[in-house]
């Protein structure tokens, strides 16, 4: 790729053989009509500040480089006060905004050149180093304004259940500026929906103090008139937001910057160069204007971990009524906890049981409680409520408080370590996060020397801990250091190298995992290789399992989960067949693997999200749960039964066992034996 030469902050493309685009000069660091003030206490609302730009219907006459309003400065500076990263920006967009064609060249010095008159742009490139070349969670080929706000479109590898691509990107990258380039909306009759979704994107961004920069499009692929550009101009005018008029810059390019060999939507190479240059110049202008007088903005202090006080014996929930099933022939019950996700902000929504014979669902603990783990003999469960951790008897519901400083927000902060009743949990204190281990002799603190404990792995490992460690980087999301085994007696740490998402067998002899070193050859592929090896015998005992290739256009397999039978003789595996083109799943393939022979049986596909499984104690029956979500009707959770001996399958109920409002799913699912008569 030839180097891009930026010759003026006002903007020209001095690429050999490429035409020049003239734009209106704006001095770096100035704000037209803006008076910089201290950040307001709440999200700023539109002001009557005069907009010097022509009326929105005359958007073609707008300058290429954006006008920066007082309100835009206030949004940015308020975001810094909220803790947004001044060195990070994010891109929201479709295939015209991926890093290969938009802004990514500024991550590589060999691909661009700044002459003497334009050297100041290097400061902006350095300021946002790391943002230009990354593939964010809110940009992907095929994305539309609606996709950005749909939890079904979020990357399952990096986003939380129920989290939209936009919320995921904000959480993972913590940007201070959001560059929005959403060009796909092929139906002119529904442009009002584009406007509705884009308003929601702008509102969320502004609410979190992230300054949006809008970039319009060069093509007119929706029909014989521009559909999106007038909407962008109207919203930029209404919200007093910066808008880069890329359409105007592209008018001097051959074929107006559109690739003549394609369908009239994708840009030519000159078009991509020009859009990247306009994007960089706009980012530079907006950043210099918005970050002026930085001393007036004091970033929010990083919250420190403090103890929540001494444990209290008070237990709010009534744990006495556990399951209605009774008798030796009764299949038992399933206990599960629900999580309500509102744009990725997950909150525990109570614990319930379901009679696996009648389908009767009963409340066991109210919203705010979540399951952590169940003992091997099913005699006790670990239940948390915020930072409170309880040990609860499944026989009579008797509960005792173990800690009031439980760390973590998911159901992976406490585990049983074996038949002897030993328990481990993550605990927050003045010194950070530690691991507390309760044994017969009392409670001891285990502090890994390698990193910060992030989550504990279940598996009933007596005398050992399996956990994931992360770096202490001071960021929102810190890099993982992988999975480790800790010997509780000698604090010996063993790194499980090359391991991703390990799940230990109940007899502690093996673990199943995915190879973190495997890289799919295509951007449309997921890691779907499953490996099993013996504990303490890596590589030598390793076995690889592969599954039937996905069918359909741009479909790929995605490993959804794997669950050991109680005796470790069988492994249930779920593989999702997902089409990147149609952005939907054609079903989750269900496999049972007999570990002694490696023989594999495939069962009926499960349609749904967030699959979970629970085995009966004898390993002859496995209960499956999955969730289907619709934005208008909410969530429906189904339960499905597989008989391993007869291979018989059946739904627990003809209708969904649970219909719930919003995006709700099961986090942990456990089988319980029926009560004695």
C-alpha positions, 0 to 999 in steps of 0.5 A, a space after each residue: 500500500 503506497 504511503 499516505 502524505 498529509 500535506 495540510 491540516 486543512 487537508 490535501 491528499 498528496 499521493 502520487 497520481 491522486 487528486 487533491 481535495 481542498 477543505 476549509 482551513 481551521 487553525 489547530 486548537 481553536 473552537 468556533 464560538 466556544 467558551 471552555 467551561 468546567 464540566 457540568 455535573 450532569 450530561 450536557 443538554 443541547 444549548 441555544 449556541 448558534 450553529 455557524 454551519 448551513 442548514 441541515 438540508 444544505 449539508 453539501 455546503 458544510 466544511 469538510 472538517 467539523 465545527 466544534 461546539 461548546 457543547 461538544 467540549 463540555 461532553 468531552 471534558 465531563 467524560 474525562 471527569 468520569 474517568 474516560 481514557 483521554 488516549 483512546 478513541 473508538 470507531 463505530 461502523 460497518 465494512 467501510 470503517 474496519 481498520 484495514 481501510 479506515 485509520 488503521 494505516 496510522 498505526 504503521 509508520 511505513 504507510 504514511 508520511 507527514 511533511 513539515 507543514 503537517 508534522 503536528 498531526 503526529 502528536 495526535 497519532 501518538 496521543 491515540 496510539 493503539 486505537 487506530 489499528 485495533 479491531 473494536 467490538 463496535 465495528 464489523 462488516 455488515 453492521 448497521 445502526 440497529 446491529 450496534 444496539 443488538 445484544 445478539 450481534 455482540 462478539 461472544 468472545 469478548 462481550 458479556 451476555 446481553 451486552 450490545 456491541 456499543 456497550 461492549 466497546 465502551 467497557 473494553 476500550 473506555 474511549 473519550 471520543 467515538 468516531 461514527 461511520 455507519 453507512 449501511 441502510 438500504 431501504 429509503 422507506 425506513 430511514 426513520 429507523 436509522 435515525 431512531 437507532 442513531 439517536 440511541 447511539 448518540 444518547 448513550 455516548 453522550 450520557 457516558 461523556 464520550 464525544 461523538 464525531 459523525 462522518 457522512 458517506 460518499 455513496 448514494 447506494 440507497 437509491 437516486 437520492 441521499 438518505 443517510 447524509 441528511 439525517 446525519 446533518 440534522 442530528 449533528 445540528 440538533 445535538 451540536 456535534 462535530 460532523 466531517 463532510 467526507 462526501 464533499 472531500 470525495 467530490 474531487 476524486 475519480 468516480 467521487 471516491 467510489 470503486 467503479 468495479 463494485 456495486 457502487 457502495 465500496 470506496 476506491 483506494 483513493 477514497 479509502 485514503 481520503 476518508 482516513 485523512 479526513 478522519 485523522 484531521 477531524 480527530 486532531 481538530 476535535 481533540 485539540 479543541 476539546 482537551 484545551 485547558 486540561 488542568 481544569 479537569 481532574 480525572 476521577 480517582 480509582 476506587 480502592 478496595 475496602 473491607 465491607 465490615 465484619 460478617 453478620 449472621 443475618 440471612 434475608 432469603 428463606 432457603 428452606 423450600 428447596 424442591 417439590 420432587 419426592 421418591 426414589 423414582 423421581 428424576 429430581 430437580 434442577 437448581 439454577 440462578 437467573 441473570 438479568 442483563 441490561 445492555 451488558 450490565 448484569 445483575 443477579 435475578 434470584 435462584 429457582 428450582 424446577 421439578 424435572 418430572 412436572 416442570 413446576 418452577 419454584 422461587 428459592 431466593 429473591 433477586 440479588 442472590 446467585 449460585 456459586 457452586 454445589 458440593 459433590 454430595 449435593 448436601 450444600 450450595 454456596 450462595 452469594 448476595 453482593 459481597 456476602 457469601 453463604 453456605 446453605 444446607 440443601 436438606 433444611 436450608 440452614 445458612 451460615 455466613 462465610 464472608 462479607 467481602 466476596 470479590 467478583 460480580 459473577 458466579 465464579 468467585 467461590 468453589 468447593 474443593 472436594 468431598 471434605 467440605 473445604 471451600 475457597 473464595 475470592 475476597 477483597 481487602 485493603 491489599 487487593 484481591 486474595 484467595 481465602 480457603 476454609 478447611 477444618 483447621 480454619 480459614 487461611 489466606 492464599 496470595 498468588 505470586 504471579 498475578 491478581 486472582 480473577 476467577 476460580 474454576 470448579 472441579 472439586 480439586 482437593 488440596 489444590 486451587 484452579 484459577 485464572 490470574 490477570 495482570 494488575 494493569 490499572 485498566 478496565 480490562 486487564 490482560 489474562 495471565 492464563 490458568 494456574 493450579 495452586 498447591 495449598 500446602 506449598 503454594 506451588 504454582 503450575 501454569 497450564 500453558 496453552 490452555 483456554 477455558 479449562 473444565 476439570 472432570 469431577 474425579 480430578 483426573 482430566 480437564 477439557 479445554 481449548 487451545 489458546 494458540 490455535 488461530 482460525 485462518 479466517 475472520 469468519 471462524 471461531 476456535 472450535 478445537 476441543 482438547 482433553 489431557 490428564 492432570 499433570 501429564 500435559 502434551 503426552 496425554 493430549 487428545 484432540 476432538 473435532 466436529 462436523 464442519 458448519 454448513 451454510 454461507 460464511 458459517 462457522 463453528 463456535 465452541 459453546 461449552 463442555 460438561 463432564 458426567 459425574 464419573 468423568 466417563 462422558 463429556 457433553 459438548 455444545 458447538 454452535 453453527 453460526 452464520 456471519 453473513 445472516 448473523 444468526 445461529 442455525 442451531 447448537 449441535 449436541 455431542 456426547 463423547 465416551 472418553 474411554 473410546 473417543 466415540 461420539 454421538 450427535 443429538 438433536 440440535 438445541 435452538 437458543 443461547 447461553 446453553 447450560 447442562 446438568 448431569 444426574 448422579 448416575 450419569 444416565 441422564 443429562 438436562 439441558 437448558 437454553 434461552 431464546 431472546 426477542 427484543 419485543 417479548 423477552 426471554 424464554 428458557 427451555 429445558 430438554 432431557 437426553 437419556 444417554 442409555 436409550 438416546 431418547 430426547 424430549 422437551 420437559 414442557 411443550 411450552 417454554 418453562 420460563 418466559 421472562 421480561 428482558 434479556 435473562 439467562 441461566 448462569 449456573 445449573 445443578 442437578 439435585 436428587 429428589 427428597 425422601 418420602 
